[in-house]
Each structure stands twice: as C-alpha cells, then as structure tokens.
Amino acid sequence: MSSMRKKWADMPLASKIRYSYLIVILPLVTFMIFCLITLVRQNKQYDKIIEAAGRASQFSLDFKKDFDYETYLVIVESKTYEESELENLLATAMAVVDSLGNDENLDRDNVGRLEDIRKYLNNLKTYTHRIRDNLKGGDRYEENIEIWENDVQIVTGLVRETIIQFIYYEIQDMQEVREEVNGVYAQAFTYSIVAAALVLALIVYITYAISRSITSPVLKLSRVTEKVAGGDLSVRANLDTGAELGVLSRSLDEMIERINMLITQVREEQENLRVAELELLQAQINPHFLYNTLDTIIWLAEAGDQKKVVGMVGSLSEFFRASLGQGRDIVSIGDEMKHVISYLQIQQVRYQDILTYKVEVPEDLYIFRIPKITLQPLVENALYHGIKNKRGGGSIMISGRIEGNCICLCVKDDGIGMTPDRLTQINNKINSGEKTETASEPSGNRMEAEIFGLYNVNERIRLKFGDRYGIHIDSVHGEGTSVTVLLPAEP
C-alpha cells in the first residue's frame, strides 16, 4: 500500500489526471479536461516566469567588479583599451538584456527596468570611450579617474541594483500566478462537490486523493513564495514528489539560493568598496597645501630669513612623516598631535597676521589610539572656513580630556561660525551617511569641501571603532565653531 502511494505521489500530474479518467464517470470528463488545460496554462506561465528569472540570473554577478576593475586597468595603462574586456563585458550584458526584452509577458515596470539597463550600458560605453580618447590625447589621468569614480562606478552600481529589482519583481509575478491557480482550485473544489453527489463513494475518495496530491505541494510552494516575497531568503521548498512540482521546487530553491548569494555579494562588495574609498581618501594629501608651503619657503629664502626657512622645512618634514605613519591606519594620539602641530606651525608662518593657536591636550592621552589624519582636516576647516572668513583673524585651540571610557578631543575656533541652517545641513549629511561630491578649493565649492572633510573623518572613526563614536559639531554664527571627536579609551 505504501509503495502504491509512493508511486502515486511521484507520478506526473498529467498521468494522474489521465488515470482518473478511467474511474470518474462521464459527467466529470468535461470538468477534468478543463482542469488539465488550466493547469497546463498555469504551468506555462510559471515556466515563463522562471525562464525570465533564469535568464536574468545569467547576468554576471561580477559585472560591476569586473567592469570597474577593467576600466581602472585601462586608466592606469596596465592594459590598452583594445586589450581590455570592456567591449566584451558590455556586449555580453546587452545580449542578456535583449534576450530578456524578447519576452512578451514582461510587465510594464520590468520592461522599463530593461530600458534603464540599456541606457546605463550605453552610458558606460560613452564613458569608456571618453577615457580611451583621453588616453590617446595625452596625460589626463586625473580626468579619467574622476570619470571612473563619479560616472563608471555609479552607473555599474545602478546596473546591478536594477537587475536585482528585475529578478525580485519576476518572483512577485509568481505570487500572482499562484493566486490564479488557487482560484482555479477553488472552482474545482466546488464542482467536485456537485459531482460527488452523483458518483460512488470511491469516486469521492479518488477525487479527494487527486486534489490533495496536487494542492498540498502547490500550497507548500505558495507559502515559500510568500516568505520570499516578504524578504525571508532562508526558506526552501525541498519538494521531492511530483515530476513537474519537483522541477519547480528545485528551480525555486536554486533561484532563492542565487538571489541570496547575489545579495550577500553585493553587501560584501559595498563594504569592501567603502573601506577602499575611505583608505584612499585617508592617503590623499592636498597638493595645494604642499605647493603653497614650498612657495612660502622660497619667499622666506629670498627674504634671507634662514631661521624660518629651517623651521618650515622641519615642520614640513615632520608633517609628511606623520602623514605616512609607517603605513598604519591607526596611530597614537601623540603621533597625531605631532602631525597637526606641524601643520599649524606651517600655517602660522603663512598666516602669521591672522592665525594664533593653542594646544592643551594632556600627555596622558598620547598613548590612546586614533585614526591617522583625524585632527588635521578639522584644523584645516577651522582655518579656511572659520578664521579666514572673519575680519581681523582668530585663534584655534585643540584640547582633550577623558570622560568615562571615552576620549574627547576638541578643535575650537573663534572664526565666523555657521548659521543654524548650515549647521543643521552639515550634521544631517554627516550623521545620515550621505556622501557629498568632493570639491577642491580651486573649484570654488568650498562649502561642499568642508562637508566632505568632516564626512571623511566621521566615517573613518565609525568604520574603525563603531557607530557610537565619531564627531559632533557645535557652532554659533559670528562667534565660532567647536568640533568634538569621540574615541574609545583604548591604548
């Protein structure tokens, strides 16, 4: 008996219906044919949705990483444009998009998403051609890097996010088809009640057995799809009965697994990209500061002020030695103070008429840890955005203290300060993690440069020590600004 049940459970759905023809009397023949046609149609819809999602899954999971990396190799001239895989990657991606676009059953939103991906791929082609032309035209490395960071990487991220949305909404379409199937089964149940009154008890039993053998796995699949639609990607169908439903179950499980892998990979890539960006920003040194310092040294040398020349060169050497930090990301507060004091000594020679400074950080704090180049950007903001905008000059004070298990370092100036609206804008962008475009002083976008420096310092602290640490800004327009750095008291 158990072997018969096993064979019946593993029997294809069409075979079960055909065998039922031998038992069910003539009045049910029309009804069963209707059920068969409906189920075939619904299975086709399922197959089309799974096929579309499968084709979408062919889209390279590594497209963003590979395309960004190939573009970078071309920019640094490790490869020529012709040797790179850029054209091949774009052609492959476009072929997948064109294949998905041939499906007539796609809903309007997913058709729009495919059109967006085509636009993104065309934009990538335009950007890479621009990089290629820049390389042919001469040394335009900075412009190409800017295109890579601000255009190529953003667009490849949009391509990846859009294809994930495409797959997600294809799965949602499976939910709608499932609801249609349930509607058909509800009708089948009603008709079977009427038919059961006209046939023998055996027919009632067999009809119930057939219905149960079909609806039970489908309902299990429907529960899985509901959970997936709700964001739970840990569920699996694991159906091993029924030919068609077994294939559907395995396909659904494989699809969920691939989506889960894709989401995990995207998260890891975003985290790695975030770390790489912050480490790159940390390593950057403003060339304008170096140029201006060297100009000042030349001016002092021409004026015959040898003592100041020696002092400036010594401070500049100490500044760059601390900037390198022997390749470490985390340094002691003592090393950080050497770095910022060297910076202040250099700037005081340049701005001796408007700048004074004072350092009151107890040496007891020098053993604790701090991300390299944390205080210098805050002092630079205080000078360029606070004191230089105030008539008559001003002063900068750096202080430090221990509060419980935390270290508080404060950079305070008596410069122009900020309006309440400007202070709110800066705090919102820093605390929300909203990145701003980089802006150098020659571009004239000094406001955005200020936000970018503060954002960079805050993100590096949070990345190293956690979200409870970072910077806090207080400012009064016309009186000055105070930036407090909160760090763990960890030697």
C-alpha angles and dihedrals in degrees: 000000000000091000090053090052090049092051090047092050092049093045116112115257093243091053092052090054092047092052090050089060088068092058108030114082125243098271089064096051094085091047093051093049089053090051092049094051092047094049092048090051092049091047089053090052089050091048092050092050092047090046091051092048089046092052090048089051088058086071104109112264087207096048095113095045094044095045094046091048095047090049091051091050089053092049093051088043095239084131134020118239090251092052093050126091094233097109091043092050091050093046092049092048092047090050091055091049092049090049091053091047091060091069107103092196096065114121120241095256094055090046087055091049090054089051089051090052090050089053091048091050091048089050090051089052090051092049094048091048089051090052090048091051091047090054091051091048095056140265104352098140096140092052091049092049089051091051090049095049101037101032116017098042094044093049094047087051089052090050091052094047093047094051089050089053090049092055091044094054092044087060089050088056087059087060091056092049089049090055090053090051090051089052090053091049091050089056090046090053092052093049092046090056090055091046092047090063089059102044138058125278089255091061090050091052094047092046090052091048092050092047092049094047090054104037098042097066091037091053089048089052090047091054090050092050091048091054092046090050087052091056101261105132095169094080123098131190097215094183114169098174128086124029099241096035090045090055090045091049093050092045091050092048091049091048093050090048092051092047090049091050091047093051091047091049092048091052092049092047092049091050092047091047090050091051092047093049093050093046090050092049090047091055095051119106119197106247092202090063090053093046093049092047092051090048089053091050090051090049091050091047091051089049090053095240095143096167093057091045090055091046093049093048091049092049091047091050091049090047094055093041089056091043091058093046092187089287094299123139093201121050136171121272086243092060090045090053090053088053097049094042090053088051092050092048090054094046093047090059090050095043101027092142095057108023133076126159141191131197120205105167112137114236088231086076095053093089095060124095129255134168110264116262096016103130100037095068089049092051090046090054091048090053102041100033100030117027100029089054092054121080114239097025128255148214139267123214125194115195137167141195143165119247112183108299093346138085117221118200117182130198108193130178135179093219131126094299125202136285116245091252093052092047091050091048093052094045092049093051094046097044095042092051091237109159121222129207114269113252128188123205096252090059090064094232094119094151093060091044088057093052091045093054093048091045091051093051093046094048094049091052092048092046092053102037109016140266095289089070130064138089134317124199128208122178141166118198110246094012107063147260135274123198116192120199115205116202135166115260093242119143 
